[in-house]
Amino acid sequence: MSSIFDLFKRIEKDREAKEIKPITHIVAGLGNPGREYAGTRHNCGFIALDKISEQTGIRIDRAKFDALTGDGEIGGVRVLLMKPQTFMNESGVAIKKAADFFSVPPENVIVIFDDASLPVGNMRIRTKGSSGGHNGIKSVIDHLGSELFPRVKIGIGEKPHPDYDIKDWVLGKLDAFDRKKIDSAAENCLGAVEMMLKGDTEAAMGKYNTKKTSPAENTGA
């Protein structure tokens, strides 16, 4: 026969279970899995997610939805952090699986990724838009069936000259100077994401969208 203490324990567990908030938002950082891609320009989304994980204590180490995932609260909102392991061009596959499972609409999916049209380390927040030629974003649009998802772009700089293969550029390793700028942008991603989760995207744009720097500033010359 159960004691009164066992009954209280069950009641407490039931109460705690009811207090767990449902996951209502997804924050996905885009990149390519594997050691050979670590530290490349195309992996800025992964770099940002790792920084958010470090800042919040939310571990991104569970293999689910073809991604590495972790969940916890940011700014009072329970989110799923995810790093798709489907390779960049199929990023939407993983994000779609998670969005369907938790019934998260596109407007609650925040995607962080690299942008070659922005100077290195610059940030640009947008509420919607086309892929802009980014294959990872194209995949997300295709699988979610919508362009209406917010995103945080981290600049990686334009390729050195017009004839340079863009694939070689984005898959190239960040040098120490550029990595420092990317890390600085990654530090700001949590603040931007927290504001976006609260519905203050316009304010986040005003605070975190950076103006283009001069070529000299961008190269460190």
C-alpha positions in Angstrom: 0.0 0.0 0.0 1.4 3.4 -1.0 2.3 5.8 1.8 1.1 9.4 2.0 4.6 10.4 1.1 4.5 8.4 -2.2 1.2 10.1 -3.0 2.7 13.5 -2.5 5.6 12.6 -4.7 3.3 11.6 -7.5 1.3 14.8 -7.1 4.4 16.9 -7.3 5.7 15.0 -10.4 2.3 15.6 -12.1 2.4 19.3 -11.2 6.0 19.7 -12.6 5.0 17.8 -15.8 2.1 20.2 -16.3 4.3 23.2 -15.8 6.7 22.2 -18.6 6.1 24.6 -21.5 5.6 23.2 -25.0 8.1 24.0 -27.7 6.7 26.8 -29.7 9.8 28.0 -31.6 12.7 26.6 -33.5 16.2 28.2 -33.8 18.2 26.5 -36.5 21.8 27.2 -37.4 22.8 26.1 -40.9 26.1 24.3 -41.8 27.7 21.1 -42.9 28.4 18.2 -40.5 31.8 16.7 -40.2 35.3 17.7 -39.0 36.4 18.8 -42.5 33.8 21.5 -42.5 34.4 22.9 -39.1 35.5 26.5 -39.1 34.4 27.1 -42.7 32.5 30.2 -43.8 29.4 28.1 -44.6 29.2 26.9 -41.0 28.5 30.3 -39.4 25.1 29.0 -38.4 26.7 26.1 -36.4 29.2 28.6 -34.9 26.3 30.8 -33.7 24.3 27.8 -32.3 27.4 26.6 -30.4 27.7 30.1 -28.9 24.0 30.2 -27.9 24.4 26.8 -26.3 27.4 28.0 -24.3 25.6 31.2 -23.2 22.3 29.5 -22.2 23.6 26.1 -21.0 21.2 24.3 -23.5 23.2 21.3 -24.7 22.8 20.6 -28.4 23.7 16.9 -28.3 20.6 14.8 -29.0 20.3 13.2 -32.4 16.8 13.8 -33.6 15.0 15.0 -36.8 18.2 14.4 -38.8 19.8 17.0 -36.6 21.7 17.6 -33.4 19.2 19.2 -31.0 18.6 20.6 -27.6 15.7 22.4 -26.0 15.2 24.9 -23.2 14.0 28.3 -22.4 15.3 31.6 -23.9 13.6 34.7 -22.7 10.8 32.7 -21.2 10.0 30.9 -24.5 10.8 27.2 -24.8 12.7 26.6 -28.0 14.3 23.8 -29.9 17.9 24.5 -30.9 19.0 22.5 -33.9 22.0 22.0 -36.2 20.8 20.0 -39.3 23.0 17.1 -40.1 21.6 16.7 -43.6 24.3 18.9 -45.2 23.6 22.5 -46.3 21.6 21.8 -49.5 19.1 19.7 -47.6 18.8 21.8 -44.4 15.0 22.0 -44.9 14.5 18.3 -44.5 15.6 18.4 -40.8 13.8 21.6 -40.1 10.6 20.4 -41.6 10.6 17.3 -39.6 11.0 19.2 -36.3 8.4 21.9 -37.3 5.9 19.2 -38.2 6.5 17.3 -34.9 6.0 20.3 -32.7 3.4 22.0 -34.9 5.7 25.1 -35.2 4.6 27.5 -38.0 7.2 29.0 -40.4 7.0 32.4 -38.7 8.2 30.7 -35.5 11.3 29.2 -37.2 14.4 31.4 -36.8 17.2 30.4 -39.1 20.8 31.6 -38.7 23.2 31.3 -41.7 26.1 32.8 -43.6 25.7 35.5 -46.2 28.4 36.3 -48.8 26.7 39.7 -49.7 27.5 41.1 -46.3 30.9 42.2 -45.0 32.6 39.7 -42.6 30.9 39.7 -39.2 28.0 42.0 -40.1 24.6 40.9 -39.0 21.3 41.4 -40.9 17.9 40.4 -39.4 15.0 39.8 -41.7 11.4 38.6 -41.1 11.1 37.0 -44.5 12.6 36.9 -48.0 13.8 34.8 -50.9 16.8 32.5 -50.7 19.1 35.1 -52.2 21.0 32.2 -53.9 21.7 30.5 -50.6 21.1 26.8 -51.1 20.4 26.1 -47.5 17.7 28.8 -47.3 16.3 27.6 -50.6 15.9 24.1 -49.1 14.2 25.5 -46.0 11.8 27.5 -48.2 11.0 24.5 -50.4 10.3 22.2 -47.4 8.4 24.7 -45.2 6.5 25.9 -48.3 7.0 29.4 -47.2 9.4 32.4 -47.3 7.7 33.8 -44.2 10.3 32.7 -41.6 12.7 35.1 -39.8 16.4 34.8 -40.3 19.7 36.1 -38.9 22.4 36.6 -41.6 26.0 36.6 -40.6 28.3 38.2 -43.2 31.3 36.2 -44.6 32.3 38.7 -47.2 32.3 38.6 -51.0 34.5 36.2 -52.9 37.9 37.7 -53.8 37.2 38.2 -57.5 34.3 37.5 -59.9 36.0 34.3 -61.3 36.4 32.8 -57.9 34.2 29.7 -57.4 31.6 30.6 -54.8 31.6 27.0 -53.6 35.3 27.2 -52.9 34.8 30.5 -51.1 32.0 29.4 -48.7 33.7 26.0 -48.0 37.0 27.8 -47.3 38.3 28.0 -43.7 38.0 31.2 -41.9 41.4 32.8 -41.1 42.0 34.1 -37.6 41.1 37.7 -38.4 37.7 36.8 -40.0 37.0 34.1 -37.3 37.3 36.8 -34.6 34.6 38.9 -36.4 32.3 35.8 -36.9 32.7 35.0 -33.2 31.8 38.5 -32.3 28.6 38.3 -34.4 27.8 34.9 -32.8 28.1 36.5 -29.4 25.3 38.9 -30.4 23.0 36.2 -31.8 21.5 35.2 -28.5 20.4 38.8 -27.8 18.9 39.1 -31.2 17.1 35.8 -31.0 15.7 36.6 -27.5 14.2 39.8 -28.8 12.8 38.0 -31.9 11.2 35.4 -29.7 9.4 38.1 -27.7 8.1 39.6 -31.0 10.5 42.5 -30.9 12.0 41.8 -34.3 11.9 45.4 -35.5 13.8 46.4 -32.3 16.3 43.6 -32.9 16.9 44.9 -36.4 17.6 48.4 -35.0 20.0 47.1 -32.4 21.8 44.4 -34.3 21.7 45.1 -38.0 25.1 46.5 -38.8 26.0 49.0 -41.5 28.4 48.0 -44.2 31.9 48.8 -43.4 34.5 50.2 -45.8 36.7 47.7 -47.7 39.6 48.7 -45.6 37.7 48.0 -42.3 36.5 44.7 -43.7 40.0 43.4 -44.6 41.8 44.9 -41.6 44.0 47.0 -43.9 
